Amino acid sequence: MNDTIKYQLDETRIPRFWYNIAADLPSAPPPVLHPGTLKPVTASDLSALFTDALIEQEVSTEREIEIPEPVRDIYRQWRPTPLYRARRLEQALGTPAKIYYKYEGVSPAGSHKPNTAVAQAFYNQQAGIRRLTTETGAGQWGSSLAFAGALFGIDVQVFMVRVSYDQKPYRRALMEAYGARCLASPSNETVAGRDLLAANPAHPGSLGIAISEAVELAAQRSDTKYALGSVLNHVLLHQTIVGKEAMAQLDMAGDYPDVIVACTGGGSNFAGIAFPFLGEQLRGGQRVRVVAVEPAACPSLTRGKYAYDFGDTAHLTPLTKMHTLGSSFTPPGFHAGGLRYHGMAPLVSHLKELGLIEAIACTQLDCFDAGLRFARAEGIVPAPEATHAVRGAIMEAMRCKIEGKAQTILFNLCGHGHFDMQAYIDYLGGKLVDRSYDEAELAMALAGLPSVSA
Ligand SMILES: *Cc1c(COP(=O)(O)O)cnc(C)c1O
């Protein structure tokens, strides 16, 4: 009997191309608009923030985009990442389903985020950029970009949401260990930050505000660009290495997924594992169900409006059509800091509108419960964000049990939780509660959406 649990490719099998789903979509997503003119943005509008190579990828409709050799060379340190068959979890659940998970927690920063951080730092170095600015919520993106900046000799300045800055000193320490500068946001270094601090010196910050600060600084200096850890097309593109590897590994196992599950904050780890499989389907291959799992406290895909909105609070970014809770919406405090963004990747939103993906929202208590069941069966403590994917996968496995179906489930275990043990301390101590978002505040945030006739 085949009882393999680990499907490991050697480093010569690292994919040579990222997969661009724009090549296979039945219709193109709505255009990105300039915040001032409300006309589709041009490459030159974006060049204050991003280097040409990344802008090209942002608008590309080419199916395969070559991964530069220096990027593959760095990937070799932890890629290909392992694909595991969760046999002990299957047993614990008594499900006839086969559960596979791709484990991205083996990267130096502990999540999928270095896949794009390394690529972005590379292209910026090639363009002679000396400094990158960015935002971070829980700190995973900030530490990933700090790591990548260190490898390519680029200074990294991270605006970290104030509440996280105070609550998660270890992530901040990790960024500083890699040589990055980490500031609590709102900060005194930008107009956007100073305005907010003047109104409220104890402002807790938000991702939308931190983005405004990072964008403001990048736009001011020609040697400085901005880097985003999710949402944008080129970020999703870089993450497709995850799904491409998983496809080769499932091939080794002689399997193909019936269902793919991933958590969604901005949509990049979800896109990373799902898009290569969706591409197969769009080109006439096997159909696959794809389930996005988001937090009930920040439910952009399941409760948000599909509308044009800003990516940030100060309204400096272009307008994209996406599932949004409104750029002024502040989700209630909960532990999956990486899932607290008000919007969703335009590509993921478009797929939802086309009916090609499903979405569900889960509460944090259910997710931590699932995370611990997983840890006790498989030994890996998932990041709070990743517990949403675990929860979704367990729900699918239990459905298979009820229906008596031996389906194949694949999920993305996008990061480990070693820097998030306070969340587990709180959960085990009975201190976590399920807070749903404030309906009235949501209505207000949605009422404030920009009016765009397109
Ligand atoms: C940042 C992060 C997320 C959320 O971002 P996506 O772009 O939706 O992937 C999820 N999980 C982990 C571990 C993260 O670091």
The ligand as a Gaussian input file, in Angstrom:
#p B3LYP/6-31G(d) Opt

LIG

0 1
 C       -0.126000      37.932000       4.769000
 C       -0.597000      36.589000       5.046000
 C       -1.876000      36.174000       4.637000
 C       -2.845000      37.064000       3.935000
 O       -2.442000      37.525000       2.695000
 P       -2.867000      36.877000       1.322000
 O       -2.349000      37.839000       0.331000
 O       -4.354000      36.743000       1.298000
 O       -2.188000      35.570000       1.221000
 C       -2.264000      34.889000       4.924000
 N       -1.461000      34.049000       5.582000
 C       -0.230000      34.393000       5.983000
 C        0.598000      33.391000       6.724000
 C        0.247000      35.671000       5.728000
 O        1.470000      36.020000       6.101000

